[in-house]
């Protein structure tokens, strides 16, 4: 049962990280050229994992894998948001 709860927390953190990063890049960073590069996605993912790592050790059901999944999701969300900006997608377009 605890393994299932840990999986749910990991998936929830990844979903939250991906959606938040994608929305932030799409809405707030659309005019920042540095944020639209692929290096920004890598840095965002590594930064998110580094920040989440100590939190993973403090909470009982959150593991190091959760921190890694969160960092990966933030990196992918950043990249997806940059791709949305480059292709002209906006929030509310239904995409």
HELIX and SHEET records of a PDB file:
HELIX    1   1 UNK A    2  UNK A   27  1                                  26    
HELIX    2   2 UNK A   33  UNK A   36  5                                   4    
HELIX    3   3 UNK A   38  UNK A   58  1                                  21    
HELIX    4   4 UNK A   64  UNK A   87  1                                  24    
END                                                                             
